Amino acid sequence: MKKVFVLIAAAIVSMSASAQVQFGGKVGFDLTHFWGEDAPHGVQPNYQVGLIMEYKFNPRFAIAPEVVFASQGGKATGTYEEEGIPGITGGLSVKAKGTFHTNYINVPVMLKCYATPNFSIDFGPQVGFNVYSKVTASGKVSSLEAKETLDLKEATKTVDFGVGLGATYNLTDNAFVQARYTLGLTNVFDVNESHEKNGNAQIAFGMKF
């Protein structure tokens, strides 16, 4: 029995010695949009900044959770035509454009598979918590122009689920570049017949210590 415990202890020590834990941070440039049935598909430039951890439990595989603030959203444009209104000569034309800002604290947990010592394929789930949601709407009604910012916090779902797929290249033992696309799986807005989901293409630079 004593020999069994010695072997177990040796295995634990060996596993701990081979495992590597690193912490760090990253910043990135994002191209965000909405997708889904009847969703607007205008792409919006945004950014992200956050903290990372990587637990490499053998040379091929690692788990990498993150906590990231991400500015997200999308754009929508459209034209509404009313051919005739009683008592009004001619029709009514409304041209509108909306820029949505739906910002989140995102927590992705990525499984990293190292194809080479410096290059990994990353895949995993993500949960996001909405912290800010507004739309800046501008439009033209016939010859009159208007612009207004509306708070959408009450109409935005608090929790957002998604899945990410990407890759990381380690430039050095500490510096890395990363590309990822995160596909939202839940509707952004808590409104009937609203099917917009988040989409986010990301390029990031980070440091691990």
N, CA, C and O of each residue as an XYZ file, in Angstrom:
836
protein
N       0.826     -1.211      0.000
C       0.000      0.000      0.000
C       0.861      1.262      0.000
O       0.554      2.250     -0.667
N       1.961      1.195      0.779
C       2.848      2.355      0.843
C       3.429      2.663     -0.529
O       3.561      3.825     -0.912
N       3.775      1.610     -1.265
C       4.324      1.810     -2.608
C       3.296      2.449     -3.540
O       3.647      3.259     -4.398
N       2.017      2.078     -3.366
C       0.952      2.659     -4.199
C       0.862      4.159     -3.965
O       0.786      4.937     -4.916
N       0.870      4.569     -2.685
C       0.801      5.991     -2.373
C       2.034      6.736     -2.882
O       1.931      7.882     -3.320
N       3.188      6.094     -2.825
C       4.412      6.714     -3.353
C       4.277      6.951     -4.854
O       4.673      8.001     -5.360
N       3.712      5.964     -5.571
C       3.518      6.106     -7.015
C       2.520      7.214     -7.334
O       2.729      7.991     -8.266
N       1.417      7.290     -6.551
C       0.416      8.341     -6.766
C       1.023      9.715     -6.528
O       0.815     10.647     -7.305
N       1.790      9.824     -5.418
C       2.434     11.098     -5.107
C       3.414     11.496     -6.200
O       3.492     12.667     -6.574
N       4.168     10.516     -6.715
C       5.122     10.802     -7.789
C       4.407     11.273     -9.045
O       4.880     12.171     -9.742
N       3.250     10.653     -9.332
C       2.482     11.062    -10.520
C       1.971     12.478    -10.375
O       2.018     13.253    -11.330
N       1.472     12.840     -9.167
C       0.963     14.190     -8.932
C       2.076     15.218     -9.059
O       1.898     16.268     -9.676
N       3.244     14.900     -8.461
C       4.382     15.821     -8.545
C       4.827     15.993     -9.986
O       5.130     17.104    -10.421
N       4.867     14.882    -10.731
C       5.269     14.930    -12.131
C       4.296     15.763    -12.954
O       4.715     16.551    -13.801
N       2.989     15.591    -12.707
C       1.974     16.347    -13.425
C       2.076     17.822    -13.105
O       1.961     18.657    -14.002
N       2.290     18.163    -11.831
C       2.409     19.554    -11.414
C       3.643     20.203    -12.017
O       3.628     21.377    -12.389
N       4.723     19.412    -12.108
C       5.956     19.952    -12.661
C       5.827     20.226    -14.146
O       6.376     21.203    -14.654
N       5.087     19.347    -14.856
C       4.937     19.518    -16.300
C       3.900     20.575    -16.646
O       3.944     21.142    -17.737
N       2.974     20.851    -15.747
C       1.946     21.864    -16.011
C       2.558     23.255    -15.919
O       3.524     23.479    -15.190
N       1.978     24.181    -16.671
C       2.470     25.543    -16.693
C       1.282     26.491    -16.625
O       0.355     26.394    -17.429
N       1.312     27.406    -15.664
C       0.256     28.397    -15.515
C       0.836     29.780    -15.797
O       1.853     30.166    -15.219
N       0.178     30.526    -16.695
C       0.595     31.873    -17.013
C      -0.607     32.804    -16.928
O      -1.729     32.423    -17.260
N      -0.356     34.031    -16.477
C      -1.374     35.070    -16.429
C      -0.952     36.212    -17.347
O       0.223     36.333    -17.692
N      -1.897     37.037    -17.735
C      -1.543     38.149    -18.600
C      -2.739     39.000    -18.970
O      -3.780     38.964    -18.313
N      -2.573     39.759    -20.024
C      -3.636     40.637    -20.506
C      -3.583     40.753    -22.015
O      -2.595     40.367    -22.640
N      -4.652     41.289    -22.603
C      -4.687     41.470    -24.043
C      -5.562     42.656    -24.413
O      -6.460     43.040    -23.664
N      -5.288     43.229    -25.577
C      -6.110     44.286    -26.165
C      -6.349     43.895    -27.614
O      -5.532     43.207    -28.225
N      -7.473     44.339    -28.156
C      -7.755     43.920    -29.516
C      -8.688     44.837    -30.273
O      -9.359     45.698    -29.704
N      -8.706     44.622    -31.568
C      -9.590     45.317    -32.498
C     -10.660     44.336    -32.939
O     -10.353     43.212    -33.337
N     -11.923     44.762    -32.868
C     -13.046     43.889    -33.201
C     -13.866     44.476    -34.349
O     -13.962     45.693    -34.507
N     -14.450     43.590    -35.138
C     -15.486     43.954    -36.099
C     -16.751     43.224    -35.673
O     -16.839     42.002    -35.792
N     -17.734     43.977    -35.174
C     -18.928     43.362    -34.590
C     -20.146     43.614    -35.471
O     -20.188     44.571    -36.244
N     -21.134     42.735    -35.337
C     -22.352     42.851    -36.130
C     -23.438     42.010    -35.470
O     -23.181     41.292    -34.504
N     -24.651     42.106    -36.003
C     -25.752     41.235    -35.602
C     -26.005     40.228    -36.716
O     -25.786     40.520    -37.892
N     -26.468     39.042    -36.335
C     -26.879     38.062    -37.325
C     -28.177     37.416    -36.856
O     -28.532     37.500    -35.681
N     -28.873     36.779    -37.771
C     -30.140     36.149    -37.440
C     -31.223     36.532    -38.430
O     -30.990     37.310    -39.355
N     -32.401     35.982    -38.227
C     -33.526     36.241    -39.119
C     -33.890     37.723    -39.125
O     -34.186     38.302    -38.080
N     -33.867     38.332    -40.314
C     -34.206     39.751    -40.503
C     -33.293     40.685    -39.720
O     -33.659     41.834    -39.475
N     -32.110     40.217    -39.322
C     -31.201     41.060    -38.554
C     -30.418     41.981    -39.480
O     -30.065     41.583    -40.590
N     -30.137     43.216    -39.036
C     -29.269     44.092    -39.828
C     -27.846     43.562    -39.807
O     -27.405     43.001    -38.804
N     -27.127     43.735    -40.905
C     -25.804     43.124    -41.025
C     -24.688     44.150    -41.162
O     -23.595     43.811    -41.614
N     -24.943     45.397    -40.781
C     -23.898     46.404    -40.833
C     -22.795     46.116    -39.834
O     -23.066     45.855    -38.662
N     -21.542     46.163    -40.295
C     -20.385     45.864    -39.443
C     -19.903     47.148    -38.774
O     -19.885     48.216    -39.386
N     -19.512     47.024    -37.504
C     -19.090     48.173    -36.719
C     -17.717     47.906    -36.096
O     -17.533     46.870    -35.457
N     -16.749     48.814    -36.266
C     -15.450     48.640    -35.600
C     -15.569     48.878    -34.103
O     -16.248     49.811    -33.673
N     -14.910     48.038    -33.305
C     -14.976     48.142    -31.853
C     -13.656     47.675    -31.242
O     -12.664     47.512    -31.952
N     -13.647     47.461    -29.934
C     -12.407     47.093    -29.256
C     -12.702     46.165    -28.091
O     -13.852     45.987    -27.690
N     -11.634     45.575    -27.552
C     -11.737     44.731    -26.369
C     -10.469     44.896    -25.534
O      -9.407     45.224    -26.062
N     -10.589     44.668    -24.236
C      -9.437     44.687    -23.335
C      -9.758     43.772    -22.162
O     -10.880     43.778    -21.655
N      -8.763     42.975    -21.724
C      -9.086     42.064    -20.637
C      -7.889     41.317    -20.082
O      -6.741     41.560    -20.455
N      -8.200     40.395    -19.174
C      -7.210     39.572    -18.490
C      -7.348     38.128    -18.947
O      -8.445     37.672    -19.271
N      -6.224     37.410    -18.970
C      -6.231     36.022    -19.424
C      -5.463     35.146    -18.442
O      -4.643     35.633    -17.664
N      -5.742     33.848    -18.493
C      -4.955     32.851    -17.797
C      -4.843     31.638    -18.708
O      -5.798     31.289    -19.402
N      -3.689     31.001    -18.709
C      -3.518     29.774    -19.488
C      -2.901     28.691    -18.610
O      -1.828     28.874    -18.036
N      -3.588     27.578    -18.517
C      -3.108     26.412    -17.775
C      -2.764     25.326    -18.789
O      -3.650     24.675    -19.343
N      -1.472     25.142    -19.023
C      -1.005     24.159    -19.997
C      -0.656     22.882    -19.250
O       0.396     22.788    -18.618
N      -1.555     21.892    -19.328
C      -1.353     20.688    -18.522
C      -0.539     19.615    -19.226
O      -0.178     18.615    -18.605
N      -0.239     19.799    -20.514
C       0.763     18.988    -21.201
C       1.172     19.751    -22.460
O       0.581     20.789    -22.757
N       2.166     19.266    -23.208
C       2.644     20.055    -24.352
C       1.616     20.291    -25.440
O       1.803     21.197    -26.252
N       0.548     19.527    -25.495
C      -0.423     19.635    -26.576
C      -1.694     20.398    -26.217
O      -2.324     20.981    -27.099
N      -2.085     20.408    -24.939
C      -3.387     20.956    -24.571
C      -3.287     21.942    -23.405
O      -2.449     21.808    -22.514
N      -4.181     22.942    -23.449
C      -4.251     23.942    -22.381
C      -5.691     24.443    -22.264
O      -6.471     24.366    -23.213
N      -6.021     24.953    -21.089
C      -7.294     25.630    -20.840
C      -6.978     27.103    -20.605
O      -6.076     27.440    -19.838
N      -7.729     27.978    -21.273
C      -7.433     29.412    -21.184
C      -8.719     30.212    -20.943
O      -9.375     30.610    -21.905
N      -9.092     30.454    -19.687
C     -10.213     31.345    -19.391
C      -9.781     32.812    -19.494
O      -8.614     33.148    -19.290
N     -10.748     33.671    -19.817
C     -10.488     35.103    -19.950
C     -11.624     35.891    -19.301
O     -12.739     35.389    -19.156
N     -11.332     37.115    -18.917
C     -12.348     38.076    -18.507
C     -12.087     39.339    -19.323
O     -11.073     40.010    -19.134
N     -13.011     39.658    -20.232
C     -12.753     40.689    -21.235
C     -13.906     41.681    -21.287
O     -15.072     41.289    -21.329
N     -13.570     42.981    -21.284
C     -14.575     43.990    -21.609
C     -14.579     44.168    -23.119
O     -13.544     44.466    -23.715
N     -15.739     43.986    -23.738
C     -15.846     44.074    -25.192
C     -16.936     45.064    -25.573
O     -18.084     44.946    -25.147
N     -16.554     46.037    -26.381
C     -17.524     46.956    -26.972
C     -18.078     46.290    -28.222
O     -17.329     46.001    -29.154
N     -19.376     46.046    -28.249
C     -19.999     45.317    -29.350
C     -21.168     46.124    -29.932
O     -21.413     47.265    -29.540
N     -21.871     45.507    -30.863
C     -23.007     46.176    -31.469
C     -23.038     45.961    -32.965
O     -22.385     45.061    -33.493
N     -23.807     46.802    -33.645
C     -23.945     46.698    -35.089
C     -24.610     47.942    -35.657
O     -24.906     48.893    -34.933
N     -24.838     47.920    -36.961
C     -25.457     49.054    -37.637
C     -26.646     48.582    -38.457
O     -26.687     47.449    -38.936
N     -27.617     49.484    -38.608
C     -28.803     49.173    -39.401
C     -29.218     50.419    -40.182
O     -29.160     51.535    -39.666
N     -29.630     50.218    -41.417
C     -30.150     51.310    -42.239
C     -31.420     50.831    -42.923
O     -31.606     49.635    -43.145
N     -32.279     51.765    -43.251
C     -33.517     51.397    -43.925
C     -34.296     52.606    -44.386
O     -34.053     53.731    -43.950
N     -35.235     52.352    -45.274
C     -36.105     53.403    -45.819
C     -37.547     52.937    -45.730
O     -37.877     51.816    -46.115
N     -38.396     53.809    -45.221
C     -39.826     53.505    -45.115
C     -40.590     54.487    -45.992
O     -40.411     55.701    -45.886
N     -41.440     53.951    -46.856
C     -42.215     54.780    -47.774
C     -43.706     54.617    -47.498
O     -44.219     53.499    -47.450
N     -44.400     55.749    -47.317
C     -45.858     55.766    -47.160
C     -46.429     56.510    -48.354
O     -46.180     57.703    -48.530
N     -47.194     55.802    -49.174
C     -47.653     56.394    -50.432
C     -48.688     57.482    -50.247
O     -48.693     58.444    -51.016
N     -49.550     57.377    -49.276
C     -50.578     58.389    -49.114
C     -51.123     58.460    -47.711
O     -51.417     57.428    -47.109
N     -51.264     59.650    -47.179
C     -51.854     59.873    -45.865
C     -53.052     60.800    -46.046
O     -52.927     61.858    -46.663
N     -54.197     60.419    -45.524
C     -55.382     61.269    -45.688
C     -55.125     62.702    -45.212
O     -54.607     62.930    -44.119
N     -55.502     63.656    -46.064
C     -55.341     65.062    -45.710
C     -53.971     65.631    -46.002
O     -53.740     66.826    -45.817
N     -53.039     64.771    -46.467
C     -51.691     65.241    -46.772
C     -51.406     64.943    -48.245
O     -51.619     63.825    -48.715
N     -50.930     65.942    -48.953
C     -50.603     65.758    -50.358
C     -49.268     65.037    -50.487
O     -48.287     65.410    -49.843
N     -49.236     64.012    -51.313
C     -47.994     63.278    -51.513
C     -47.773     62.238    -50.424
O     -48.621     62.033    -49.556
N     -46.619     61.590    -50.487
C     -46.297     60.530    -49.543
C     -45.290     60.971    -48.503
O     -44.829     62.112    -48.489
N     -44.965     60.030    -47.634
C     -44.020     60.283    -46.556
C     -42.853     59.312    -46.706
O     -43.050     58.103    -46.829
N     -41.644     59.852    -46.695
C     -40.449     59.043    -46.845
C     -39.570     59.217    -45.604
O     -39.188     60.334    -45.253
N     -39.250     58.081    -44.938
C     -38.403     58.115    -43.753
C     -37.151     57.280    -44.026
O     -37.240     56.080    -44.285
N     -35.983     57.929    -43.964
C     -34.708     57.245    -44.108
C     -34.029     57.245    -42.744
O     -33.804     58.308    -42.165
N     -33.696     56.055    -42.221
C     -33.180     55.959    -40.859
C     -31.896     55.123    -40.818
O     -31.698     54.205    -41.615
N     -31.037     55.475    -39.864
C     -29.810     54.727    -39.628
C     -29.595     54.610    -38.128
O     -29.714     55.596    -37.401
N     -29.284     53.420    -37.669
C     -29.068     53.198    -36.237
C     -27.712     52.558    -35.976
O     -27.321     51.608    -36.654
N     -27.000     53.087    -34.985
C     -25.731     52.506    -34.537
C     -25.920     51.987    -33.123
O     -26.174     52.761    -32.200
N     -25.797     50.672    -32.951
C     -26.063     50.029    -31.663
C     -24.749     49.819    -30.901
O     -23.751     49.372    -31.466
N     -24.774     50.151    -29.610
C     -23.646     49.922    -28.722
C     -24.123     48.990    -27.607
O     -24.831     49.419    -26.696
N     -23.736     47.720    -27.681
C     -24.130     46.732    -26.669
C     -22.852     46.147    -26.083
O     -22.281     45.205    -26.632
N     -22.414     46.703    -24.980
C     -21.124     46.336    -24.396
C     -21.288     45.260    -23.321
O     -22.284     45.229    -22.598
N     -20.283     44.376    -23.232
C     -20.368     43.208    -22.365
C     -19.069     42.991    -21.580
O     -17.988     43.395    -22.008
N     -19.208     42.348    -20.434
C     -18.098     41.659    -19.787
C     -18.208     40.205    -20.236
O     -19.119     39.491    -19.818
N     -17.288     39.772    -21.079
C     -17.315     38.413    -21.624
C     -16.344     37.499    -20.885
O     -15.243     37.904    -20.511
N     -16.781     36.253    -20.684
C     -15.945     35.254    -20.022
C     -15.863     34.024    -20.929
O     -16.645     33.088    -20.764
N     -14.930     34.011    -21.882
C     -14.717     32.808    -22.687
C     -13.805     31.828    -21.956
O     -12.918     32.232    -21.204
N     -14.031     30.549    -22.186
C     -13.152     29.496    -21.647
C     -12.740     28.637    -22.841
O     -13.524     27.833    -23.345
N     -11.494     28.822    -23.285
C     -11.041     28.202    -24.521
C     -10.193     26.961    -24.246
O      -9.322     26.967    -23.376
N     -10.463     25.908    -24.996
C      -9.583     24.752    -25.036
C      -8.582     24.986    -26.164
O      -8.975     25.189    -27.313
N      -7.299     24.959    -25.840
C      -6.245     25.232    -26.813
C      -5.540     23.923    -27.167
O      -5.044     23.211    -26.294
N      -5.505     23.624    -28.457
C      -4.810     22.442    -28.958
C      -3.585     22.925    -29.736
O      -3.723     23.554    -30.785
N      -2.385     22.631    -29.222
C      -1.156     23.110    -29.837
C      -0.742     22.192    -30.991
O      -0.354     21.044    -30.774
N      -0.830     22.716    -32.229
C      -0.377     21.976    -33.397
C       1.143     21.991    -33.485
O       1.760     21.034    -33.954
N       1.744     23.102    -33.023
C       3.193     23.232    -32.892
C       3.454     23.877    -31.532
O       2.503     24.315    -30.885
N       4.695     23.951    -31.077
C       4.937     24.581    -29.778
C       4.490     26.031    -29.687
O       4.273     26.540    -28.587
N       4.347     26.710    -30.831
C       3.993     28.135    -30.815
C       2.609     28.441    -31.385
O       2.172     29.590    -31.334
N       1.914     27.449    -31.923
C       0.639     27.711    -32.614
C      -0.444     26.791    -32.078
O      -0.270     25.575    -32.006
N      -1.581     27.403    -31.696
C      -2.694     26.606    -31.165
C      -4.005     26.961    -31.864
O      -4.228     28.097    -32.280
N      -4.855     25.952    -31.977
C      -6.252     26.140    -32.397
C      -7.079     26.238    -31.129
O      -6.950     25.401    -30.235
N      -7.942     27.272    -31.040
C      -8.688     27.565    -29.814
C     -10.188     27.419    -30.061
O     -10.716     27.906    -31.061
N     -10.857     26.747    -29.145
C     -12.309     26.555    -29.270
C     -12.923     26.479    -27.881
O     -12.360     25.860    -26.978
N     -14.094     27.118    -27.710
C     -14.760     27.008    -26.418
C     -15.974     27.904    -26.286
O     -16.239     28.733    -27.156
N     -16.718     27.736    -25.189
C     -17.928     28.525    -24.941
C     -17.602     29.887    -24.351
O     -16.503     30.125    -23.852
N     -18.582     30.770    -24.421
C     -18.448     32.103    -23.833
C     -19.778     32.532    -23.230
O     -20.839     32.292    -23.806
N     -19.712     33.170    -22.066
C     -20.884     33.803    -21.477
C     -20.570     35.286    -21.318
O     -19.484     35.656    -20.872
N     -21.521     36.123    -21.683
C     -21.336     37.566    -21.593
C     -22.414     38.201    -20.731
O     -23.548     37.725    -20.684
N     -22.047     39.290    -20.042
C     -22.969     40.019    -19.170
C     -23.061     41.464    -19.663
O     -22.075     42.201    -19.649
N     -24.251     41.853    -20.095
C     -24.434     43.185    -20.664
C     -24.291     44.271    -19.605
O     -24.887     44.178    -18.532
N     -23.510     45.290    -19.903
C     -23.297     46.399    -18.973
C     -23.751     47.729    -19.543
O     -23.853     48.709    -18.806
N     -24.028     47.786    -20.848
C     -24.349     49.067    -21.489
C     -25.046     48.760    -22.800
O     -24.586     47.904    -23.556
N     -26.133     49.434    -23.080
C     -26.852     49.161    -24.318
C     -27.612     50.414    -24.758
O     -28.565     50.839    -24.105
N     -27.175     50.992    -25.868
C     -27.819     52.183    -26.411
C     -27.809     52.130    -27.931
O     -27.051     51.371    -28.535
N     -28.654     52.940    -28.533
C     -28.648     53.091    -29.986
C     -28.684     54.582    -30.311
O     -29.458     55.338    -29.724
N     -27.851     54.985    -31.236
C     -27.876     56.344    -31.764
C     -28.590     56.294    -33.098
O     -28.087     55.720    -34.064
N     -29.759     56.895    -33.144
C     -30.594     56.846    -34.342
C     -30.577     58.203    -35.036
O     -30.755     59.242    -34.400
N     -30.365     58.179    -36.311
C     -30.431     59.403    -37.110
C     -31.288     59.118    -38.325
O     -31.287     58.002    -38.846
N     -32.013     60.114    -38.774
C     -32.896     59.892    -39.902
C     -33.365     61.175    -40.547
O     -33.110     62.281    -40.070
N     -34.062     60.981    -41.654
C     -34.583     62.107    -42.421
C     -36.020     61.804    -42.803
O     -36.295     60.833    -43.508
N     -36.935     62.640    -42.335
C     -38.353     62.526    -42.656
C     -38.671     63.622    -43.656
O     -38.743     64.803    -43.315
N     -38.860     63.195    -44.913
C     -38.995     64.144    -46.016
C     -37.771     65.067    -46.018
O     -36.674     64.612    -46.340
N     -37.925     66.346    -45.669
C     -36.784     67.263    -45.690
C     -36.269     67.575    -44.287
O     -35.358     68.388    -44.137
N     -36.835     66.943    -43.257
C     -36.437     67.218    -41.878
C     -35.485     66.132    -41.370
O     -35.733     64.943    -41.570
N     -34.404     66.540    -40.716
C     -33.425     65.610    -40.181
C     -33.479     65.587    -38.660
O     -33.753     66.609    -38.030
N     -33.219     64.427    -38.070
C     -33.251     64.287    -36.608
C     -32.201     63.265    -36.184
O     -31.833     62.375    -36.950
N     -31.720     63.415    -34.930
C     -30.745     62.486    -34.366
C     -30.996     62.370    -32.877
O     -31.191     63.377    -32.197
N     -30.993     61.145    -32.366
C     -31.300     60.939    -30.947
C     -30.632     59.662    -30.454
O     -30.491     58.698    -31.206
N     -30.220     59.659    -29.183
C     -29.657     58.483    -28.542
C     -30.657     57.914    -27.550
O     -31.157     58.629    -26.682
N     -30.944     56.630    -27.679
C     -31.941     55.976    -26.838
C     -31.275     54.898    -25.983
O     -30.404     54.170    -26.459
N     -31.690     54.802    -24.717
C     -31.184     53.777    -23.807
C     -31.952     52.475    -24.042
O     -33.179     52.447    -23.952
N     -31.217     51.392    -24.345
C     -31.843     50.096    -24.613
C     -31.566     49.070    -23.519
O     -31.805     47.877    -23.707
N     -31.061     49.534    -22.375
C     -30.664     48.609    -21.311
C     -31.820     47.705    -20.885
O     -31.632     46.499    -20.724
N     -33.001     48.267    -20.702
C     -34.150     47.477    -20.244
C     -34.629     46.498    -21.308
O     -35.285     45.507    -20.989
N     -34.306     46.771    -22.573
C     -34.749     45.902    -23.666
C     -33.679     44.906    -24.087
O     -33.885     44.142    -25.030
N     -32.534     44.901    -23.399
C     -31.419     44.022    -23.751
C     -31.290     42.913    -22.720
O     -31.332     43.169    -21.516
N     -31.136     41.693    -23.187
C     -30.970     40.569    -22.272
C     -29.664     40.703    -21.502
O     -28.639     41.097    -22.057
N     -29.717     40.369    -20.214
C     -28.554     40.538    -19.343
C     -27.437     39.566    -19.678
O     -26.261     39.924    -19.609
N     -27.795     38.329    -20.044
C     -26.801     37.278    -20.286
C     -26.823     36.885    -21.757
O     -27.881     36.735    -22.367
N     -25.623     36.722    -22.305
C     -25.467     36.347    -23.708
C     -24.546     35.130    -23.788
O     -23.453     35.139    -23.222
N     -24.984     34.085    -24.489
C     -24.176     32.881    -24.647
C     -23.663     32.790    -26.078
O     -24.354     33.161    -27.026
N     -22.441     32.290    -26.214
C     -21.858     32.141    -27.533
C     -20.788     31.077    -27.544
O     -20.523     30.429    -26.532
N     -20.171     30.902    -28.711
C     -19.091     29.937    -28.870
C     -18.039     30.568    -29.772
O     -18.364     31.241    -30.750
N     -16.769     30.341    -29.427
C     -15.680     30.957    -30.161
C     -14.764     29.933    -30.817
O     -14.565     28.835    -30.297
N     -14.204     30.310    -31.976
C     -13.238     29.490    -32.694
C     -12.152     30.405    -33.229
O     -12.446     31.425    -33.852
N     -10.900     30.046    -32.989
C      -9.822     30.893    -33.459
C      -8.472     30.223    -33.335
O      -8.374     28.999    -33.254
N      -7.421     31.049    -33.320
C      -6.058     30.547    -33.249
C      -5.179     31.556    -32.534
O      -5.459     32.755    -32.537
N      -4.114     31.059    -31.921
C      -3.133     31.898    -31.227
C      -1.736     31.528    -31.707
O      -1.405     30.351    -31.850
N      -0.923     32.552    -31.952
C       0.472     32.326    -32.298
C       1.349     33.027    -31.267
O       1.244     34.238    -31.075
N       2.208     32.264    -30.608
C       3.115     32.812    -29.605
C       4.353     33.374    -30.292
O       5.170     32.626    -30.829
N       4.484     34.697    -30.270
C       5.635     35.347    -30.885
C       6.908     35.066    -30.091
O       7.977     34.856    -30.663
N       6.776     35.066    -28.758
C       7.861     34.726    -27.835
C       7.252     33.898    -26.714
O       6.095     33.488    -26.805
N       8.016     33.647    -25.661
C       7.474     32.936    -24.508
C       6.395     33.751    -23.805
O       5.599     33.198    -23.046
N       6.359     35.060    -24.049
C       5.422     35.935    -23.350
C       4.423     36.637    -24.271
O       3.270     36.831    -23.886
N       4.842     37.019    -25.470
C       3.981     37.800    -26.368
C       3.246     36.888    -27.350
O       3.793     35.886    -27.811
N       2.002     37.246    -27.663
C       1.224     36.454    -28.611
C       0.274     37.338    -29.418
O      -0.070     38.446    -29.006
N      -0.138     36.826    -30.566
C      -1.210     37.425    -31.362
C      -2.309     36.383    -31.487
O      -2.058     35.179    -31.438
N      -3.535     36.875    -31.650
C      -4.691     35.978    -31.574
C      -5.767     36.452    -32.535
O      -6.019     37.651    -32.658
N      -6.397     35.508    -33.213
C      -7.549     35.791    -34.065
C      -8.684     34.858    -33.663
O      -8.468     33.675    -33.398
N      -9.901     35.409    -33.620
C     -11.037     34.595    -33.161
C     -12.339     35.159    -33.714
O     -12.490     36.368    -33.893
N     -13.275     34.253    -33.980
C     -14.643     34.673    -34.277
C     -15.569     34.060    -33.232
O     -15.541     32.852    -32.998
N     -16.393     34.906    -32.604
C     -17.350     34.441    -31.600
C     -18.756     34.593    -32.150
O     -19.162     35.685    -32.546
N     -19.494     33.497    -32.174
C     -20.859     33.456    -32.682
C     -21.835     33.438    -31.518
O     -21.833     32.497    -30.724
N     -22.670     34.468    -31.405
C     -23.684     34.502    -30.366
C     -24.791     33.500    -30.637
O     -25.180     33.290    -31.786
N     -25.302     32.879    -29.574
C     -26.338     31.845    -29.711
C     -27.683     32.272    -29.149
O     -28.678     31.576    -29.350
N     -27.740     33.408    -28.445
C     -28.993     33.874    -27.860
C     -29.336     35.248    -28.421
O     -28.453     36.000    -28.834
N     -30.621     35.566    -28.431
C     -31.063     36.866    -28.918
C     -30.539     37.991    -28.022
O     -30.534     37.872    -26.797
N     -30.105     39.072    -28.646
C     -29.558     40.200    -27.893
C     -30.654     40.942    -27.148
O     -30.488     41.284    -25.977
N     -31.776     41.194    -27.819
C     -32.827     42.040    -27.264
C     -34.007     41.202    -26.783
O     -34.399     40.225    -27.420
N     -34.556     41.606    -25.656
C     -35.701     40.926    -25.053
C     -36.984     41.556    -25.569
O     -37.768     42.127    -24.811
N     -37.178     41.438    -26.872
C     -38.310     42.059    -27.563
C     -38.928     41.011    -28.483
O     -38.211     40.258    -29.141
N     -40.256     40.963    -28.528
C     -40.936     40.016    -29.400
C     -40.529     40.225    -30.855
O     -40.400     41.357    -31.320
N     -40.330     39.119    -31.565
C     -39.963     39.111    -32.980
C     -38.610     39.761    -33.246
O     -38.341     40.197    -34.365
N     -37.762     39.828    -32.228
C     -36.399     40.321    -32.398
C     -35.447     39.133    -32.342
O     -35.390     38.427    -31.336
N     -34.700     38.911    -33.423
C     -33.861     37.713    -33.529
C     -32.388     38.053    -33.717
O     -31.615     37.206    -34.163
N     -31.991     39.259    -33.389
C     -30.591     39.641    -33.553
C     -29.699     38.921    -32.546
O     -29.998     38.884    -31.352
N     -28.612     38.355    -33.035
C     -27.604     37.707    -32.189
C     -26.253     38.358    -32.479
O     -26.032     38.902    -33.561
N     -25.355     38.292    -31.497
C     -24.056     38.930    -31.646
C     -23.117     38.114    -32.526
O     -23.122     36.883    -32.497
N     -22.315     38.825    -33.306
C     -21.199     38.243    -34.033
C     -19.983     39.126    -33.827
O     -20.100     40.351    -33.838
N     -18.813     38.522    -33.638
C     -17.637     39.316    -33.280
C     -16.369     38.676    -33.852
O     -15.963     37.597    -33.422
N     -15.743     39.359    -34.837
C     -14.449     38.947    -35.372
C     -13.371     39.764    -34.664
O     -13.455     40.990    -34.607
N     -12.354     39.082    -34.123
C     -11.394     39.739    -33.244
C      -9.957     39.469    -33.678
O      -9.617     38.369    -34.113
N      -9.129     40.490    -33.550
C      -7.682     40.356    -33.655
C      -7.093     41.012    -32.421
O      -7.380     42.178    -32.146
N      -6.270     40.284    -31.668
C      -5.783     40.788    -30.396
C      -4.271     40.556    -30.247
O      -3.694     39.651    -30.849
N      -3.664     41.400    -29.430
C      -2.264     41.239    -29.034
C      -2.223     41.149    -27.518
O      -2.929     41.886    -26.830
N      -1.393     40.242    -26.990
C      -1.348     40.084    -25.546
C       0.013     39.695    -25.031
O       0.925     39.369    -25.791
N       0.129     39.740    -23.701
C       1.347     39.362    -22.996
C       0.994     38.385    -21.893
O      -0.006     38.557    -21.197
N       1.831     37.342    -21.732
C       1.688     36.372    -20.641
C       2.931     36.414    -19.766
O       4.040     36.645    -20.247
N       2.726     36.185    -18.470
C       3.843     36.257    -17.517
C       3.886     34.989    -16.654
O       4.755     34.859    -15.791
